[in-house]
């Protein structure tokens, strides 16, 4: 890489620090940017600056937004009685892409992890409990991951809402569609059997 001019080396270094981008990919991206018209490179740079200046957390659900409220929280067609709890904004986006849900969201911004010193006060559980306390939410859907931390977070929230007049449900997990049983791990298979339903 030393044979490149310093400006190219700087860009390769910056790009290689992005998640999932190694030095070879960073080099290809830098060469692509070098070959693109100046207007495209300026538009890319402007998009990055705009992202850093404008994007913030939604004041209601804590997802990413360009304004005080995100697009979903501002949508009057969404069902406010359904509240889906996710770990991160990317989880919310995955559910939205499915097209199967029309309620609201609450982004925790993490999961409980005592080993890493992450307790309930370090993620947005307090805000969630206050939101449920407003009395609008009728069903809370726990859509945290199936890791030990995700399960512990879901259990903590369920216990914290034990006396609240809200139905608490958990997204199903198990064998993926198109999955071959011989490749499914034992814990996933056990969960699929435990939560089987009528057909």
VEXLONU-573573 format. One record per residue (C-alpha): residue in one letter; chain; x, y, z. Coordinates in Angstrom, 3 decimals, padded with zeros to 6 digits. Layout:
BEGIN
<site rest="A" kette="A" u="X" v="Y" w="Z"/>
...
//
This chain:
BEGIN
<site rest="X" kette="A" u="000.000" v="000.000" w="000.000"/>
<site rest="X" kette="A" u="003.036" v="002.269" w="000.428"/>
<site rest="X" kette="A" u="003.204" v="002.811" w="-003.334"/>
<site rest="X" kette="A" u="-000.019" v="004.896" w="-003.234"/>
<site rest="X" kette="A" u="000.056" v="008.649" w="-002.619"/>
<site rest="X" kette="A" u="-000.644" v="009.688" w="000.988"/>
<site rest="X" kette="A" u="-004.188" v="010.928" w="000.214"/>
<site rest="X" kette="A" u="-005.173" v="007.490" w="-001.149"/>
<site rest="X" kette="A" u="-003.500" v="005.723" w="001.771"/>
<site rest="X" kette="A" u="-005.457" v="007.939" w="004.168"/>
<site rest="X" kette="A" u="-008.759" v="007.044" w="002.488"/>
<site rest="X" kette="A" u="-007.924" v="003.312" w="002.447"/>
<site rest="X" kette="A" u="-007.054" v="003.503" w="006.141"/>
<site rest="X" kette="A" u="-010.346" v="005.269" w="006.976"/>
<site rest="X" kette="A" u="-012.445" v="002.890" w="004.883"/>
<site rest="X" kette="A" u="-010.758" v="-000.203" w="006.349"/>
<site rest="X" kette="A" u="-011.872" v="000.899" w="009.820"/>
<site rest="X" kette="A" u="-015.525" v="000.394" w="008.806"/>
<site rest="X" kette="A" u="-017.120" v="-002.860" w="010.034"/>
<site rest="X" kette="A" u="-016.772" v="-005.707" w="007.555"/>
<site rest="X" kette="A" u="-014.330" v="-003.792" w="005.346"/>
<site rest="X" kette="A" u="-010.836" v="-005.209" w="005.124"/>
<site rest="X" kette="A" u="-007.822" v="-003.546" w="003.549"/>
<site rest="X" kette="A" u="-008.404" v="-005.123" w="000.106"/>
<site rest="X" kette="A" u="-012.046" v="-003.995" w="-000.017"/>
<site rest="X" kette="A" u="-011.038" v="-000.549" w="001.256"/>
<site rest="X" kette="A" u="-008.472" v="-000.337" w="-001.542"/>
<site rest="X" kette="A" u="-011.109" v="-001.250" w="-004.173"/>
<site rest="X" kette="A" u="-013.531" v="001.318" w="-002.730"/>
<site rest="X" kette="A" u="-010.855" v="004.018" w="-002.711"/>
<site rest="X" kette="A" u="-010.015" v="003.275" w="-006.353"/>
<site rest="X" kette="A" u="-013.717" v="003.393" w="-007.235"/>
<site rest="X" kette="A" u="-014.134" v="006.756" w="-005.492"/>
<site rest="X" kette="A" u="-011.038" v="008.043" w="-007.278"/>
<site rest="X" kette="A" u="-012.538" v="007.105" w="-010.678"/>
<site rest="X" kette="A" u="-016.038" v="008.499" w="-010.022"/>
<site rest="X" kette="A" u="-016.940" v="012.007" w="-011.183"/>
<site rest="X" kette="A" u="-016.224" v="014.748" w="-008.648"/>
<site rest="X" kette="A" u="-019.978" v="015.410" w="-008.191"/>
<site rest="X" kette="A" u="-020.540" v="011.808" w="-007.052"/>
<site rest="X" kette="A" u="-017.636" v="011.954" w="-004.604"/>
<site rest="X" kette="A" u="-018.948" v="015.274" w="-003.242"/>
<site rest="X" kette="A" u="-022.451" v="013.803" w="-002.921"/>
<site rest="X" kette="A" u="-021.029" v="010.859" w="-000.946"/>
<site rest="X" kette="A" u="-019.066" v="013.166" w="001.340"/>
<site rest="X" kette="A" u="-022.123" v="015.422" w="001.782"/>
<site rest="X" kette="A" u="-024.319" v="012.412" w="002.637"/>
<site rest="X" kette="A" u="-021.883" v="011.380" w="005.372"/>
<site rest="X" kette="A" u="-021.767" v="014.907" w="006.819"/>
<site rest="X" kette="A" u="-025.556" v="015.225" w="006.635"/>
<site rest="X" kette="A" u="-025.950" v="011.910" w="008.451"/>
<site rest="X" kette="A" u="-023.671" v="013.110" w="011.252"/>
<site rest="X" kette="A" u="-025.461" v="016.478" w="011.513"/>
<site rest="X" kette="A" u="-029.106" v="015.418" w="011.242"/>
<site rest="X" kette="A" u="-029.590" v="011.876" w="012.521"/>
<site rest="X" kette="A" u="-030.571" v="011.552" w="016.168"/>
<site rest="X" kette="A" u="-032.680" v="009.311" w="018.365"/>
<site rest="X" kette="A" u="-036.454" v="009.565" w="018.163"/>
<site rest="X" kette="A" u="-037.772" v="011.133" w="021.366"/>
<site rest="X" kette="A" u="-040.490" v="008.464" w="021.581"/>
<site rest="X" kette="A" u="-039.091" v="005.078" w="020.503"/>
<site rest="X" kette="A" u="-035.313" v="005.789" w="020.460"/>
<site rest="X" kette="A" u="-034.871" v="004.643" w="016.884"/>
<site rest="X" kette="A" u="-032.940" v="006.726" w="014.346"/>
<site rest="X" kette="A" u="-034.640" v="009.839" w="013.025"/>
<site rest="X" kette="A" u="-034.019" v="013.089" w="011.145"/>
<site rest="X" kette="A" u="-036.464" v="014.921" w="013.414"/>
<site rest="X" kette="A" u="-037.791" v="014.788" w="016.961"/>
<site rest="X" kette="A" u="-040.088" v="011.877" w="016.064"/>
<site rest="X" kette="A" u="-039.269" v="009.116" w="013.587"/>
<site rest="X" kette="A" u="-041.416" v="008.239" w="010.578"/>
<site rest="X" kette="A" u="-043.110" v="005.347" w="012.398"/>
<site rest="X" kette="A" u="-043.947" v="007.293" w="015.575"/>
<site rest="X" kette="A" u="-045.356" v="010.092" w="013.406"/>
<site rest="X" kette="A" u="-047.566" v="007.782" w="011.336"/>
<site rest="X" kette="A" u="-051.236" v="007.992" w="012.446"/>
<site rest="X" kette="A" u="-051.991" v="004.721" w="010.601"/>
<site rest="X" kette="A" u="-049.819" v="002.720" w="013.030"/>
<site rest="X" kette="A" u="-051.509" v="000.854" w="015.901"/>
<site rest="X" kette="A" u="-050.386" v="002.494" w="019.176"/>
<site rest="X" kette="A" u="-051.792" v="-000.370" w="021.260"/>
<site rest="X" kette="A" u="-049.068" v="-002.722" w="019.918"/>
<site rest="X" kette="A" u="-045.513" v="-002.107" w="021.083"/>
<site rest="X" kette="A" u="-042.613" v="-004.210" w="019.802"/>
<site rest="X" kette="A" u="-039.434" v="-004.104" w="021.905"/>
<site rest="X" kette="A" u="-036.161" v="-004.564" w="020.002"/>
<site rest="X" kette="A" u="-032.493" v="-004.311" w="020.888"/>
<site rest="X" kette="A" u="-031.267" v="-001.973" w="018.136"/>
<site rest="X" kette="A" u="-032.678" v="000.132" w="015.250"/>
<site rest="X" kette="A" u="-031.464" v="-002.498" w="012.754"/>
<site rest="X" kette="A" u="-033.781" v="-005.040" w="014.414"/>
<site rest="X" kette="A" u="-036.719" v="-002.690" w="013.881"/>
<site rest="X" kette="A" u="-035.771" v="-002.299" w="010.217"/>
<site rest="X" kette="A" u="-035.723" v="-006.106" w="009.797"/>
<site rest="X" kette="A" u="-039.249" v="-006.386" w="011.216"/>
<site rest="X" kette="A" u="-040.438" v="-003.510" w="009.023"/>
<site rest="X" kette="A" u="-039.044" v="-005.212" w="005.909"/>
<site rest="X" kette="A" u="-041.197" v="-008.250" w="006.685"/>
<site rest="X" kette="A" u="-044.350" v="-006.130" w="006.273"/>
<site rest="X" kette="A" u="-046.021" v="-008.244" w="008.982"/>
<site rest="X" kette="A" u="-046.257" v="-005.628" w="011.740"/>
<site rest="X" kette="A" u="-048.146" v="-002.337" w="011.954"/>
<site rest="X" kette="A" u="-047.625" v="-001.278" w="015.566"/>
<site rest="X" kette="A" u="-045.098" v="000.933" w="017.323"/>
<site rest="X" kette="A" u="-041.569" v="000.162" w="018.527"/>
<site rest="X" kette="A" u="-039.325" v="000.704" w="021.511"/>
<site rest="X" kette="A" u="-035.561" v="000.403" w="020.959"/>
<site rest="X" kette="A" u="-033.664" v="-000.620" w="024.092"/>
<site rest="X" kette="A" u="-030.232" v="000.326" w="022.694"/>
<site rest="X" kette="A" u="-028.716" v="-002.861" w="024.094"/>
<site rest="X" kette="A" u="-029.422" v="-005.845" w="026.321"/>
<site rest="X" kette="A" u="-028.786" v="-006.708" w="029.947"/>
<site rest="X" kette="A" u="-025.309" v="-008.146" w="030.437"/>
<site rest="X" kette="A" u="-024.139" v="-008.328" w="034.061"/>
<site rest="X" kette="A" u="-020.786" v="-009.769" w="032.920"/>
<site rest="X" kette="A" u="-020.148" v="-006.548" w="030.987"/>
<site rest="X" kette="A" u="-021.669" v="-004.312" w="033.653"/>
<site rest="X" kette="A" u="-024.825" v="-003.495" w="031.662"/>
<site rest="X" kette="A" u="-027.831" v="-003.240" w="033.977"/>
<site rest="X" kette="A" u="-031.433" v="-002.029" w="033.517"/>
<site rest="X" kette="A" u="-030.391" v="001.590" w="034.059"/>
<site rest="X" kette="A" u="-027.897" v="001.374" w="031.171"/>
<site rest="X" kette="A" u="-030.504" v="000.570" w="028.515"/>
<site rest="X" kette="A" u="-033.963" v="002.060" w="027.910"/>
<site rest="X" kette="A" u="-036.016" v="-000.167" w="030.200"/>
<site rest="X" kette="A" u="-037.104" v="002.731" w="032.451"/>
<site rest="X" kette="A" u="-038.468" v="004.619" w="029.450"/>
<site rest="X" kette="A" u="-040.274" v="001.451" w="028.326"/>
<site rest="X" kette="A" u="-041.963" v="000.990" w="031.713"/>
<site rest="X" kette="A" u="-043.070" v="004.643" w="031.729"/>
<site rest="X" kette="A" u="-044.437" v="004.260" w="028.213"/>
<site rest="X" kette="A" u="-046.455" v="001.170" w="029.153"/>
<site rest="X" kette="A" u="-047.633" v="003.051" w="032.261"/>
<site rest="X" kette="A" u="-049.351" v="005.622" w="030.036"/>
<site rest="X" kette="A" u="-052.084" v="003.032" w="029.443"/>
<site rest="X" kette="A" u="-052.190" v="003.079" w="025.627"/>
<site rest="X" kette="A" u="-050.237" v="-000.152" w="025.054"/>
<site rest="X" kette="A" u="-052.375" v="-003.318" w="025.198"/>
<site rest="X" kette="A" u="-049.759" v="-005.811" w="023.959"/>
<site rest="X" kette="A" u="-046.015" v="-005.708" w="024.375"/>
<site rest="X" kette="A" u="-044.113" v="-007.937" w="021.929"/>
<site rest="X" kette="A" u="-040.621" v="-008.846" w="023.123"/>
<site rest="X" kette="A" u="-038.410" v="-009.184" w="020.043"/>
<site rest="X" kette="A" u="-034.990" v="-009.278" w="021.668"/>
<site rest="X" kette="A" u="-032.490" v="-011.796" w="020.357"/>
<site rest="X" kette="A" u="-032.276" v="-015.403" w="021.467"/>
<site rest="X" kette="A" u="-028.822" v="-014.993" w="023.009"/>
<site rest="X" kette="A" u="-028.511" v="-015.485" w="026.768"/>
<site rest="X" kette="A" u="-028.518" v="-011.688" w="027.176"/>
<site rest="X" kette="A" u="-031.535" v="-011.237" w="024.897"/>
<site rest="X" kette="A" u="-033.493" v="-013.907" w="026.774"/>
<site rest="X" kette="A" u="-032.496" v="-012.415" w="030.141"/>
<site rest="X" kette="A" u="-033.612" v="-008.966" w="028.981"/>
<site rest="X" kette="A" u="-036.978" v="-010.329" w="027.808"/>
<site rest="X" kette="A" u="-037.467" v="-012.157" w="031.133"/>
<site rest="X" kette="A" u="-036.560" v="-009.031" w="033.105"/>
<site rest="X" kette="A" u="-039.094" v="-006.913" w="031.195"/>
<site rest="X" kette="A" u="-041.801" v="-009.571" w="031.568"/>
<site rest="X" kette="A" u="-041.235" v="-009.700" w="035.331"/>
<site rest="X" kette="A" u="-041.176" v="-005.893" w="035.603"/>
<site rest="X" kette="A" u="-044.583" v="-005.753" w="033.886"/>
<site rest="X" kette="A" u="-046.143" v="-008.641" w="035.827"/>
<site rest="X" kette="A" u="-048.726" v="-006.377" w="037.492"/>
<site rest="X" kette="A" u="-049.298" v="-004.081" w="034.484"/>
<site rest="X" kette="A" u="-052.575" v="-004.431" w="032.533"/>
<site rest="X" kette="A" u="-050.748" v="-005.360" w="029.341"/>
<site rest="X" kette="A" u="-050.368" v="-008.668" w="027.485"/>
<site rest="X" kette="A" u="-046.696" v="-009.581" w="027.151"/>
<site rest="X" kette="A" u="-045.758" v="-011.888" w="024.266"/>
<site rest="X" kette="A" u="-042.479" v="-013.126" w="022.812"/>
<site rest="X" kette="A" u="-041.695" v="-013.556" w="019.130"/>
<site rest="X" kette="A" u="-041.517" v="-017.199" w="018.083"/>
<site rest="X" kette="A" u="-038.184" v="-018.811" w="017.400"/>
<site rest="X" kette="A" u="-037.202" v="-022.188" w="016.054"/>
<site rest="X" kette="A" u="-036.474" v="-023.917" w="012.774"/>
<site rest="X" kette="A" u="-036.122" v="-021.406" w="009.932"/>
<site rest="X" kette="A" u="-038.256" v="-021.811" w="006.814"/>
<site rest="X" kette="A" u="-036.294" v="-023.853" w="004.319"/>
<site rest="X" kette="A" u="-034.016" v="-025.091" w="007.115"/>
<site rest="X" kette="A" u="-032.807" v="-028.677" w="007.141"/>
<site rest="X" kette="A" u="-033.286" v="-030.325" w="010.555"/>
<site rest="X" kette="A" u="-029.893" v="-032.027" w="010.491"/>
<site rest="X" kette="A" u="-028.220" v="-028.577" w="010.451"/>
<site rest="X" kette="A" u="-030.337" v="-027.021" w="013.219"/>
<site rest="X" kette="A" u="-028.647" v="-026.754" w="016.621"/>
<site rest="X" kette="A" u="-030.127" v="-028.618" w="019.592"/>
<site rest="X" kette="A" u="-031.259" v="-025.530" w="021.519"/>
<site rest="X" kette="A" u="-033.156" v="-024.163" w="018.503"/>
<site rest="X" kette="A" u="-034.732" v="-027.546" w="017.840"/>
<site rest="X" kette="A" u="-035.794" v="-027.900" w="021.492"/>
<site rest="X" kette="A" u="-037.354" v="-024.435" w="021.394"/>
<site rest="X" kette="A" u="-039.196" v="-025.262" w="018.165"/>
<site rest="X" kette="A" u="-040.648" v="-028.391" w="019.789"/>
<site rest="X" kette="A" u="-041.521" v="-026.620" w="023.056"/>
<site rest="X" kette="A" u="-043.448" v="-023.894" w="021.219"/>
<site rest="X" kette="A" u="-045.085" v="-026.011" w="018.528"/>
<site rest="X" kette="A" u="-048.619" v="-025.006" w="017.456"/>
<site rest="X" kette="A" u="-051.660" v="-026.640" w="015.862"/>
<site rest="X" kette="A" u="-051.508" v="-027.182" w="012.127"/>
//
